[in-house]
């Protein structure tokens, strides 16, 4: 049965979607069966993997509204082992619907039950907010990966996110584990980059991934070509880093 892992940071520009797409693709290339759930109304993960999101039917919004079963929303991508459940801007109107439900924070969790037996891992690309959509993500998730951009404000807002994780864990009497914290857009040759890394290390200790994702132009270019960077340019520094992240991720799994 799949482990459900949310990739979440309420601060924009953290590399959240980039990490969701590239870690999912890298793990699929290593033989794992992966589902990537685009649960962000921006639908960036959907576009990243080459789907035309605007007029798309059978999306996560339709799943939540119980118009279709979640299995009917699954798209097989061109990357073997990687499936996508897409979203688009129509998901942005889902908050009112969720709030009207009997168990508003558990709607997504109930839907994902229908695909858990088909995959090794289900990743959720969460929106950069802490609203009812993000709360659904945290309720559904077994664990969380938090990408943090290496800038002076890296830890800004992190206390709020951790408090929300703790509140949900307390309400459900089920802690949501922090799978790992990932530094992105890292510049190793700068004093600032080193200082930020040291501060994040001090704050998160053992939860910090040893792998860091560099501030690499190819990582920025790849979404424009609707390809994961590990496919767009397999030999660039960003691709090597995401492949290394997948290796570290699997190594941690063995040790748990």
SVG drawing of the C-alpha trace seen along z (x, -y; Angstrom):
<svg xmlns="http://www.w3.org/2000/svg" viewBox="-22 -37 54 40">
<polyline fill="none" stroke="black" stroke-width="0.4" points="0.0,0.0 1.3,-3.4 2.8,-5.9 1.1,-9.3 3.6,-12.1 2.7,-15.8 5.2,-18.3 4.2,-21.5 5.5,-25.0 3.1,-27.9 5.9,-30.2 5.9,-30.6 9.0,-30.0 10.3,-27.3 10.7,-24.7 7.6,-22.8 6.3,-21.7 9.7,-21.3 10.5,-18.9 7.2,-17.0 7.7,-16.5 11.4,-15.6 11.4,-13.4 8.4,-11.5 10.0,-11.1 13.4,-10.0 11.7,-7.4 9.7,-6.1 12.9,-5.7 14.2,-3.6 11.3,-1.2 8.8,-2.6 5.2,-3.0 4.3,-6.6 1.1,-8.7 1.5,-12.5 -1.6,-14.3 -1.7,-17.9 -3.8,-19.5 -2.8,-23.1 -5.3,-25.3 -2.5,-26.7 -2.1,-23.3 1.7,-23.7 2.5,-20.1 -0.1,-19.2 1.5,-21.7 5.0,-20.6 4.2,-17.1 2.9,-18.3 -0.9,-18.2 -3.1,-21.1 -4.8,-22.0 -7.3,-24.8 -10.1,-22.7 -9.2,-19.5 -12.0,-17.3 -11.8,-14.6 -9.6,-16.5 -9.2,-16.5 -12.1,-19.0 -14.4,-16.4 -13.1,-13.8 -13.9,-15.9 -17.3,-16.7 -17.9,-13.0 -18.6,-13.3 -16.0,-10.6 -14.0,-8.1 -10.4,-9.1 -9.3,-6.2 -11.0,-7.8 -8.9,-10.9 -5.6,-9.1 -3.4,-10.0 -0.6,-7.8 2.4,-10.0 5.1,-9.4 7.4,-8.3 7.0,-4.7 5.8,-4.2 4.6,-7.7 0.9,-8.6 -0.7,-12.0 -4.0,-13.1 -4.4,-16.7 -5.8,-19.9 -6.5,-23.4 -7.9,-26.7 -11.4,-25.3 -10.0,-23.7 -9.7,-27.2 -13.4,-27.3 -13.4,-24.1 -13.0,-25.7 -16.7,-26.5 -17.6,-22.9 -15.1,-21.4 -16.3,-23.6 -19.8,-22.4 -19.0,-18.7 -19.6,-16.8 -15.8,-16.1 -14.3,-19.0 -10.7,-18.2 -10.9,-14.5 -12.4,-14.7 -9.1,-14.2 -8.1,-11.4 -11.3,-9.5 -10.7,-9.8 -7.1,-8.7 -8.0,-5.4 -9.2,-4.2 -5.7,-4.3 -3.4,-3.5 -3.1,0.2 -1.9,-0.6 1.3,-2.5 4.5,-2.5 4.2,-6.2 1.5,-8.9 3.0,-12.4 0.7,-15.4 1.8,-18.8 0.0,-21.1 -0.9,-24.8 1.4,-27.4 -1.2,-28.3 -2.5,-27.1 -6.2,-27.1 -8.7,-24.2 -7.1,-22.7 -3.7,-22.5 -5.4,-21.1 -7.0,-18.4 -3.5,-17.6 -2.0,-17.3 -4.9,-15.2 -4.5,-12.8 -0.7,-12.6 1.3,-10.0 4.3,-12.3 5.5,-15.7 8.5,-16.9 9.2,-20.6 11.3,-22.3 13.0,-25.5 14.5,-28.1 18.0,-29.1 17.3,-32.8 17.4,-35.0 13.7,-34.4 13.9,-30.7 12.5,-30.0 9.9,-32.8 6.4,-31.2 7.8,-27.8 6.6,-28.1 3.1,-28.5 3.3,-25.4 4.8,-23.3 2.0,-24.5 -0.7,-23.5 1.0,-20.1 0.9,-19.7 -2.7,-20.8 -3.9,-18.3 -1.9,-15.6 -3.4,-16.4 -7.0,-16.6 -6.6,-13.3 -4.5,-11.7 -2.2,-10.7 1.1,-12.6 2.1,-13.6 5.8,-12.8 8.2,-15.2 9.8,-13.0 12.5,-15.5 13.4,-19.1 15.0,-20.0 17.1,-23.1 16.5,-24.3 18.0,-27.0 21.2,-26.7 24.4,-28.7 27.3,-26.9 29.8,-29.6 28.1,-32.3 28.4,-33.2 24.6,-33.7 23.9,-30.2 26.1,-28.6 24.6,-30.7 21.1,-29.7 22.0,-26.0 23.6,-26.2 20.4,-27.8 18.1,-25.3 20.4,-22.5 20.2,-23.9 16.4,-24.2 15.6,-20.8 18.6,-18.7 18.1,-15.1 15.1,-15.9 17.2,-17.8 18.2,-16.0 21.9,-15.9 21.1,-16.5 20.7,-20.1 19.2,-21.3 21.4,-24.0 20.3,-27.2 20.6,-25.8 19.4,-27.5 18.4,-24.1 16.0,-23.5 14.3,-26.9 14.2,-26.1 12.7,-22.6 9.1,-23.6 9.0,-25.7 9.6,-22.6 7.1,-20.6 9.7,-18.1 11.2,-17.2 14.7,-18.5 16.1,-15.0 14.7,-14.3 15.3,-17.8 19.0,-17.7 20.1,-14.6 23.7,-15.7 23.0,-19.1 23.7,-19.8 20.0,-20.1 19.3,-16.6 22.1,-15.0 20.8,-16.6 17.3,-15.3 18.6,-11.8 20.7,-12.0 17.7,-13.0 15.8,-10.0 18.7,-7.8 18.7,-9.4 14.9,-9.1 15.1,-5.4 18.0,-4.9 16.0,-6.5 13.1,-4.2 15.2,-1.2 16.4,-2.5 12.9,-3.3"/>
</svg>
